[in-house]
Amino acid sequence: MSRHATISVTNKYTGETKELAVEAWFGDSRYGFNHFATAYCKAEGFDEPLAVKVKIHYINRTWEAYPFDCVIAKAVRTYQEAWEKSIPRYKRPRIPTRRQRLIAAANDPAQMTLGL
């Protein structure tokens, strides 16, 4: 039993979007079963440097919205984190911390809003 999916992900730093191909499959283990998945960019192919492989081990039954739901989500999340970490720090936009926003708001009353 296996499943193939195509999912679109966006890099939060660059705004670039990639189409991911995710392949998921089932495997037995001694005390339950495993779901495996591989995520890679469709344009770059299976041998790209950011291709990720993940595994989730289940001891008993699983309740998922559709087969391989959790392992596909984990593969996409892991790929996106690796992709964002591959961008050098100096090229990432600076996102102000909560403290920096509070100090800026205190210095400029026009910026004072609830929910900072």
N, C-alpha and C positions, 0 to 999 in steps of 0.2 A: 504494500500500500504506500503510495507517495502522492505528493501534491506539488504543483508548480504555481507560482503567483508572480505577478508584476506589480510593484509598488513604487510610487513616486515619493522621494524624500528631498527636503530642502535644507541646505546648509545655513545655519542661523547667522554665520558671520559674513558670508559672501552673497547669500540669496540665490546661489546656483542650485539648480534642480537636476537630479539624476533619476533615471528609471532603473530600479533594482529588479533583478530576477532572483527569486527565492525558490530553492528546491528543498522540500522537506520529505523525510522518509521515516519509517518505523523500524525499530530494531528490538530484539529480545534481550533480556538480561536475566541473571540468575534469580533476582528477587522482584522482578516486575517487568517493565518495558521502558524503552527510550524513544524519544522523538529527536531526530537530528535535523538540522537545517543549514544550508549554505546560502549566503547572500552575496551577490556581486553585481557590478554595474553592467547592464546589458551591452552598452556601447564598447566597453573595454574588454569584456569577456571573462571567462572563468579564472584565468591566470593573473588577473590584476593584483597589485600589491595589497589592496584594502579588502580583498575577499575575506569574509569571516565565516567560521564554522562554529555552531553552538549545539548544545545538547541539553535536554531536560529529561530527568529520570523520574518515572512514576512507579510507585510501589503498588498502587491499587488502580482503580478505575480513574478516569479523568472526565470532567464535565466541561466541555468547551463549546463555544457557539458553533464552530465548524471544525473539522479535523485539522490538527496541527496549528490551531489558533495561537497558543502561547509560544511555541517555538518559533513561529514566523515573526511574531511581534518582538521577541528577544533578538532574533537575527537582525531585524531592521534597526532596532535601537542600538545594538552593538556596532553595526556598520556606520550609523550616523555619528556615534561618539568617536569612532576611529577616524572618520572623515574630517570631523571638526578639529580633532587633536592634530591632524596632519598639517593644518595651516599654522605657519609660524606665529608666535605670540605677537611680534611687532606688527603683523598685518591684520590682527584682529581689532575690531573697533572697541574702544573703551566704554564699558557700560558702568555708569556711576553706581556706587553702593548706596544703600539706604541712608547711611550716615552722611555721605556727600550730598544727597538730595535734600536731607533735612537742613544741613548747613546752608545750602544755596537758597532754600525757601526762607530761612530765618533772615538772610541778608536781603532778600527781595520779597516784601510782603505780597506783591502781586502774584507770586508763585505759590503762596500758601493755599494748599488744598487739603481736604481730608483724604485719608487713605494713602498717604505716602509710603 
